[in-house]
Amino acid sequence: MEELVSNFWDILKDVWGSGYMGIEFSAVIPSVGVLLLALTFRGVFTRFVVNRLVGMTRRTKNSFDDHIIDALEGPIRFVPVVIGVYAAIELSGLADQRLFDGATDNLVRSLIVFNLFWGLFCLVSPLKFLMGRLAQIFSAEMVDFTIKVLKGAVICLGAATILELWGIEVGPIIAGFGLVGVAVALGAQDLFKNLISGFLILAEKRFSVGDWVLVDGIVEGTVEKIGFRSTMIRRFDKAPTIVPNAVFADKAVTNFSEMTYRRIYWKIGVEYATSIQQLQLITDQIRDYLIGNEDFAQPDEATLFVVTDSFNASSIDIMIYCFTKTTNWGEWLAIKQDFAYQIKHIVEGAGTGFAFPSLTVYRGAAGPEKPEPFIPPSDHKTEVHHSVGDEQGNE
């Protein structure tokens, strides 16, 4: 038994000393410990570096550098990991092994490049703070689209750099993607049409999130999300409708949120028994109600008409065409209701009433009407008989 234990111990010491494939386990354990130590203290390192940088940024008056420090916290936390991986590789002796010839060096370089481009990727987000003025020229969605494009460019450049470090040529890959892109473009024309239309919507600021829009023959509701391929509009019954962006290139879009005023267009029908004086009184009082009323746009601001318009089948029509200053639907309905009450008061006060569809039937003299009798000519048969006899005699 003792001999078995002794032999096992000798094998263990041999494996521990010689290792596996030239890698000594005695060197691997310290390298793993260094890596774990780096992971453990990266929080302390981050707080130390970030606090120093925050102290420097407090001396400046702008807040852009504060956004930069907040964005770079992730890449800063990754610095100890890169250092720990490099120290672990050096302590383990992996860099000297032929099996890993150049791989360990490329690994460290890749981690450094990854961290640098990660930092650039994080720095793109604070640019939105600087591009705030562009949102006044373009839409906020357009600014978000620009930020996403810049982030995508940083990711592509970072991936290409890492591939080049490992000896992988990027040019043939890009060429291959180009051929695939042509094939995809031929089969996805609608997709690209939607993408282009979405870009134009964002660039031209046709509407924004939160606007009340009407897409002719499609949907009416509130815009909730503008995507690159489609736009989500939530109807007033709370049902979401996904509209492809290409639809907005072919359909008329009315943006009610951009209204300066909101229209009221009515035709009030009064009885035909209404006199000219009563018509003048009604139109004058309705116009007097609108002029000087703070709820309505005045003639120098928007169109305002109150006129006797037409003679209808059962009524004399008075046209009312005006605008409220508010565009809010609820407030507009309340103003419209008060205006309707006032019109009813004015018409009744003028001594007339509202007309409604009616039919007048005129009746002739009393008594039943009999149909006129039909009396054939008295010599009809005689004429026929003579004509027949003449024809026989001629034969």
Secondary structure as UniProt FT lines:
FT   HELIX           2..18
FT   TURN            21..22
FT   HELIX           25..40
FT   HELIX           42..57
FT   TURN            58..59
FT   HELIX           64..71
FT   HELIX           73..92
FT   HELIX           94..96
FT   HELIX           98..100
FT   TURN            101..102
FT   HELIX           103..124
FT   TURN            125..126
FT   HELIX           127..130
FT   TURN            131..133
FT   HELIX           134..137
FT   HELIX           140..165
FT   TURN            166..167
FT   HELIX           170..187
FT   HELIX           189..204
FT   TURN            209..210
FT   STRAND          212..215
FT   TURN            216..218
FT   STRAND          219..226
FT   STRAND          230..235
FT   TURN            236..237
FT   STRAND          240..244
FT   TURN            245..246
FT   HELIX           247..250
FT   STRAND          253..255
FT   HELIX           256..258
FT   STRAND          262..270
FT   TURN            272..273
FT   HELIX           276..290
FT   TURN            291..292
FT   TURN            294..295
FT   TURN            299..301
FT   STRAND          305..311
FT   STRAND          316..324
FT   HELIX           329..349
FT   TURN            350..351
FT   TURN            378..379
FT   HELIX           380..394
//
